[in-house]
Amino acid sequence: MKISGALLAASAYSNPTQKEENEVDTRDQGWISCYYTNWSQYRPEYGKYFPENMDASLCTHLIYAFAIMYNTGSEWTIKEYEWNDEQLYGRFMANKGSTKTLLAVGGWNHGNERFTQMLDTGDAGIRKWAQNSIAFCKKHGFDGLDIDWEYPAKTTVDTSPQEDYYRFQRMMEITREEVDKHPGFLLTVAVGISDDKIYFQDGNNPSYDVVHLTQHVDMVNLMSYDVHGHWEDKTGHQMPAHIKRDDDRLDYTDSVEWILENWLVQGANPKKLSLGLAAYGRGFTLQSSADYGYMAPAKQDPNTGLYSNAPGKYTREPGFLSYYEICEKINEGWQTVWDEEISATYAHGGDQWIGFDNEESIRYKVKLAKHYKLGGIMWWTLDDDDFKGNYCGSRYPLLTAGYDEWFYGGSSPTGGPTTPGSSTTKSTTTTTTSSGGGNGSPDCGSSPDGYYTHPQYCDHYYQCANGLLYDFTCPPGTFWDDEKNFCEHSGSVDCCNGQRPCKSV
């Protein structure tokens, strides 16, 4: 069921900067981490962003992105990247209010090579890097270190070898040991969320041992956005809450719901997970302005090979628009569409198409995070929300909606679904047992990780993960589809009378 837009319009957001004197401080009830980017200072005019533009009251933790890995010639440390980072550090601290601050190292453009080279120095070199990095953070007033390696044991802008899966685990162990020598100092990590990051596939290592990782950090920031984007030849939302049943790009990381279930099935402590939220959209150029729906064909740029929308005048990046640039387009006449199945929004105008989250869908995703009992939410990034309030009607409308829903929202919107997911029939219940092997269930002690058909009931299925058996129950009205590997509407699954094996009548 759609979350009522009228409900949002009628209910005033709580303004955390204007709390009543006797109001209880809710900030011990979870994390809201917000990334500040040191390159947003270079945007033109309205888009230019500095620490003075932050509203720290909407966050519990502010993360400065990015520092870089640096080899002094004899040992590794981290250092500033931009020419004026040291000056910006001071301004950042002057505007942080009561929030905790962390310095992030890495990022997509940073690549893998320097992380891998640091790991080549062995335990002693890793320990020295951790000591130096903590000292750098403390020197500049930061309360913690955020590691954003994209991604161990994967190829992105360059290649991280397969053994980095194991060496990254050791890196986190040693860094935790050094962090613990500084009471109150925080260690967090930003992670990719696709299946190949947490499952062994086709002989390749994942990036993370989920249980190990959550044991050694204070928070894991799930980069649960960029599920779809201009690298694909048809339109799709960058962060759908639920899977689109007829999307042939479908895999288990195609929705927020499945991302969270995958991480939890792998043994992640939910209180150590923050759901990443995006204050931007991913866009496409349509082949035809008359065909503007979800999964509409996109037009390829022969020069780049991508299917990007035209860049925004402030962010200036093809395939991308900040939320305030999207609001500007909507004010100019672009049409918005709420997609009931994915519980998210897209807009189109002419041959341009953008998938994004508005206040309504942000509130819904925050409800999902609370439904799964996560420890918090994370924003990428502060500078992509309407931080001046000139285009979207108020300052920081997305961050305000997220803050309000996390700390003050109920378990479900009035008139909406009773639990997140019921609007799209994708929510499942789970029972964890031992390795299995009885009553026709797979023996997960000897069977490979993966999904297995239930021998008796169509609305059940099994998953083996790390030697444990998980018994899932599909939502009402759906059956497990063996070919698609997800719960599908019962009428489209060949299963007699809801029980296996099929028997002739």
Sequence and secondary structure as in RCSB ss.txt:
>XXXX:A:sequence
MKISGALLAASAYSNPTQKEENEVDTRDQGWISCYYTNWSQYRPEYGKYFPENMDASLCTHLIYAFAIMYNTGSE
WTIKEYEWNDEQLYGRFMANKGSTKTLLAVGGWNHGNERFTQMLDTGDAGIRKWAQNSIAFCKKHGFDGLDIDWE
YPAKTTVDTSPQEDYYRFQRMMEITREEVDKHPGFLLTVAVGISDDKIYFQDGNNPSYDVVHLTQHVDMVNLMSY
DVHGHWEDKTGHQMPAHIKRDDDRLDYTDSVEWILENWLVQGANPKKLSLGLAAYGRGFTLQSSADYGYMAPAKQ
DPNTGLYSNAPGKYTREPGFLSYYEICEKINEGWQTVWDEEISATYAHGGDQWIGFDNEESIRYKVKLAKHYKLG
GIMWWTLDDDDFKGNYCGSRYPLLTAGYDEWFYGGSSPTGGPTTPGSSTTKSTTTTTTSSGGGNGSPDCGSSPDG
YYTHPQYCDHYYQCANGLLYDFTCPPGTFWDDEKNFCEHSGSVDCCNGQRPCKSV
>XXXX:A:secstr
    HHHHHHS    GGG  TT    GGG EEEEEEETTGGGS GGG   GGG  GGG SEEEEEEEEEEE SSS
EEEE  STTHHHHHHHHHHT TT EEEEEEE TTT SHHHHHHHTTHHHHHHHHHHHHHHHHHHTT SEEEEE S
 TTSBSSSB  TTHHHHHHHHHHHHHHHHTTSTT EEEEEE  SHHHHS BTTB  S  HHHHHHH SEEEE   
 SS TTSSB   SS SS  TT TT  TTSSHHHHHHHHHHTT  GGGEEEEEESEEEEEEBS TT  STT BB  
 TTTS  B    TTT  TTEEEHHHHHHHHHTT EEEEETTTTEEEEEETTEEEEE  HHHHHHHHHHHHHTT S
EEEEE GGGS SS SSSSSSSHHHHHHHHHHHH  SS TTS SSTTTTTT   EEEEESSB STT  BTTTS SE
EEE SSBTTEEEEEETTEEEEEE  TTEEEETTTTEEEEGGGS  GGGBSS    
